[in-house]
Amino acid sequence: MTLPKFMNAIEFSFRAMTIYYIKSQVETIKLDNDTAQVTVSSSTDADIITAVVDGKKKESKRAKTTKKYQDTWKKTPQGWKIIQRVVD
């Protein structure tokens, strides 16, 4: 997925959040010719708006998440592209 497509897909979600931090860490990378298996852990801390009244934030809740991604990347003439993502 390209960055512009990603930004369009999540633009609404970001408008409803105040993000305090996002931390991602690559845990493993296994290369095999033009394919890479990558494991990434990610943690997020954010306020998510749950209600808006008269255009003003009325209620929000704090959300802390931790996820692990198992990604498969493929090298193409245009660069590395993600071809599969599994979220744990």
Summary of the structure (lengths in Angstrom):
residues: 88
radius of gyration: 16.8
end to end distance: 19.7
largest distance: 56.0
contacts: 185
relative contact order: 0.19
helix: 15%
strand: 74%
